[in-house]
Amino acid sequence: MFLHTIDKGLIHFFRKISMPLARLGLFIVFFWFGALKVVGMSPASSLVQALFERTIHFISFPSFIILFGLFECLIGILFLIKGMERIVIPLFLLHMVTTFLPLFLLPQETWSATMIPTLEGQYIIKNILLIAAAVGIAAHLHPMRRV
Protein backbone atom coordinates (compact mmCIF):
# COMPACT_ATOMS: atom_id res chain seq x y z
CA MET A 1 0.00 0.00 0.00
CA PHE A 2 2.83 2.40 0.88
CA LEU A 3 4.61 1.87 -2.48
CA HIS A 4 1.32 2.33 -4.31
CA THR A 5 0.82 5.72 -2.62
CA ILE A 6 4.35 6.83 -3.49
CA ASP A 7 3.90 5.64 -7.07
CA LYS A 8 0.63 7.56 -7.47
CA GLY A 9 2.17 10.66 -5.92
CA LEU A 10 5.18 10.57 -8.22
CA ILE A 11 3.05 10.03 -11.31
CA HIS A 12 0.83 12.96 -10.32
CA PHE A 13 3.90 15.15 -9.70
CA PHE A 14 5.50 14.23 -13.04
CA ARG A 15 2.25 14.87 -14.91
CA LYS A 16 2.02 18.27 -13.26
CA ILE A 17 5.56 19.34 -14.20
CA SER A 18 5.98 17.57 -17.56
CA MET A 19 4.64 20.36 -19.78
CA PRO A 20 6.36 23.25 -17.98
CA LEU A 21 9.59 21.24 -17.91
CA ALA A 22 9.38 20.40 -21.63
CA ARG A 23 8.70 24.05 -22.45
CA LEU A 24 11.54 25.25 -20.26
CA GLY A 25 13.96 22.69 -21.69
CA LEU A 26 13.14 23.68 -25.27
CA PHE A 27 13.44 27.35 -24.36
CA ILE A 28 16.86 26.87 -22.77
CA VAL A 29 18.28 24.87 -25.68
CA PHE A 30 16.94 27.14 -28.42
CA PHE A 31 17.52 30.48 -26.72
CA TRP A 32 20.99 29.61 -25.43
CA PHE A 33 22.26 28.06 -28.66
CA GLY A 34 20.66 30.86 -30.71
CA ALA A 35 22.22 33.55 -28.51
CA LEU A 36 25.64 31.92 -28.97
CA LYS A 37 25.20 32.25 -32.73
CA VAL A 38 24.16 35.89 -32.45
CA VAL A 39 27.26 36.82 -30.43
CA GLY A 40 29.60 34.74 -32.60
CA MET A 41 30.48 32.14 -29.96
CA SER A 42 28.66 29.04 -31.22
CA PRO A 43 30.72 25.87 -31.50
CA ALA A 44 28.32 24.83 -34.29
CA SER A 45 29.15 27.83 -36.51
CA SER A 46 31.60 25.94 -38.70
CA LEU A 47 29.03 23.22 -39.40
CA VAL A 48 26.33 25.83 -40.07
CA GLN A 49 28.71 27.66 -42.41
CA ALA A 50 29.58 24.47 -44.30
CA LEU A 51 25.86 23.75 -44.82
CA PHE A 52 25.24 27.40 -45.70
CA GLU A 53 27.90 27.29 -48.41
CA ARG A 54 26.25 24.22 -49.97
CA THR A 55 22.70 25.59 -49.91
CA ILE A 56 22.22 29.36 -49.55
CA HIS A 57 23.65 32.02 -51.84
CA PHE A 58 21.40 35.07 -51.49
CA ILE A 59 22.71 36.44 -48.17
CA SER A 60 26.11 36.76 -46.54
CA PHE A 61 27.02 34.20 -43.91
CA PRO A 62 27.64 36.79 -41.13
CA SER A 63 24.11 38.13 -41.67
CA PHE A 64 22.65 34.65 -41.97
CA ILE A 65 24.18 33.31 -38.72
CA ILE A 66 22.79 36.27 -36.76
CA LEU A 67 19.33 35.85 -38.30
CA PHE A 68 19.46 32.09 -37.74
CA GLY A 69 20.44 32.64 -34.10
CA LEU A 70 17.59 35.12 -33.64
CA PHE A 71 15.23 32.59 -35.24
CA GLU A 72 16.36 30.01 -32.68
CA CYS A 73 15.88 32.53 -29.84
CA LEU A 74 12.36 33.25 -31.13
CA ILE A 75 11.53 29.53 -31.17
CA GLY A 76 12.75 29.24 -27.59
CA ILE A 77 10.69 32.22 -26.42
CA LEU A 78 7.55 31.00 -28.19
CA PHE A 79 7.81 27.60 -26.49
CA LEU A 80 7.50 29.40 -23.15
CA ILE A 81 4.29 31.19 -24.10
CA LYS A 82 1.16 29.12 -23.67
CA GLY A 83 -1.11 29.60 -26.68
CA MET A 84 1.76 30.01 -29.18
CA GLU A 85 2.10 26.29 -29.88
CA ARG A 86 0.44 26.45 -33.30
CA ILE A 87 2.93 29.10 -34.34
CA VAL A 88 6.07 27.60 -32.81
CA ILE A 89 5.57 23.96 -33.85
CA PRO A 90 5.81 24.69 -37.62
CA LEU A 91 8.82 26.97 -37.02
CA PHE A 92 10.37 24.23 -34.90
CA LEU A 93 9.76 21.59 -37.60
CA LEU A 94 11.34 23.84 -40.25
CA HIS A 95 14.35 24.24 -37.97
CA MET A 96 14.57 20.48 -37.40
CA VAL A 97 14.58 19.82 -41.16
CA THR A 98 17.48 22.24 -41.62
CA THR A 99 19.26 20.79 -38.60
CA PHE A 100 19.18 17.24 -39.97
CA LEU A 101 20.43 18.27 -43.44
CA PRO A 102 24.15 17.99 -42.56
CA LEU A 103 23.68 14.26 -41.92
CA PHE A 104 22.92 13.93 -45.64
CA LEU A 105 24.66 16.90 -47.27
CA LEU A 106 27.84 16.89 -45.16
CA PRO A 107 28.49 13.22 -44.38
CA GLN A 108 32.25 13.78 -44.10
CA GLU A 109 31.63 16.08 -41.13
CA THR A 110 28.83 14.12 -39.46
CA TRP A 111 29.83 10.46 -39.89
CA SER A 112 33.20 8.86 -39.15
CA ALA A 113 31.99 5.53 -40.61
CA THR A 114 28.67 3.86 -41.41
CA MET A 115 26.29 4.39 -38.49
CA ILE A 116 29.09 5.95 -36.40
CA PRO A 117 28.40 9.66 -35.99
CA THR A 118 31.09 12.21 -35.28
CA LEU A 119 30.57 14.56 -32.34
CA GLU A 120 28.78 16.90 -34.74
CA GLY A 121 26.60 14.01 -35.92
CA GLN A 122 25.73 13.12 -32.34
CA TYR A 123 24.87 16.78 -31.72
CA ILE A 124 22.36 16.56 -34.57
CA ILE A 125 20.95 13.12 -33.75
CA LYS A 126 20.16 14.15 -30.17
CA ASN A 127 17.57 16.50 -31.66
CA ILE A 128 15.27 13.50 -31.76
CA LEU A 129 14.76 14.22 -28.05
CA LEU A 130 13.80 17.80 -28.82
CA ILE A 131 11.28 16.48 -31.34
CA ALA A 132 9.85 14.15 -28.69
CA ALA A 133 9.43 17.06 -26.26
CA ALA A 134 7.74 19.21 -28.93
CA VAL A 135 5.44 16.34 -29.91
CA GLY A 136 4.51 15.94 -26.24
CA ILE A 137 3.57 19.62 -26.09
CA ALA A 138 1.59 19.40 -29.34
CA ALA A 139 -0.20 16.27 -28.11
CA HIS A 140 -1.70 18.26 -25.25
CA LEU A 141 -3.30 20.88 -27.50
CA HIS A 142 -7.04 21.06 -27.80
CA PRO A 143 -8.46 20.81 -31.33
CA MET A 144 -9.11 24.12 -33.04
CA ARG A 145 -12.69 25.28 -33.15
CA ARG A 146 -14.51 24.99 -36.45
CA VAL A 147 -15.07 28.27 -38.21
Beta strands, then each sheet from edge to edge (+ up, - down):
strand 1: 111-113
strand 2: 116-117
sheet 1: 1+ 2-
end
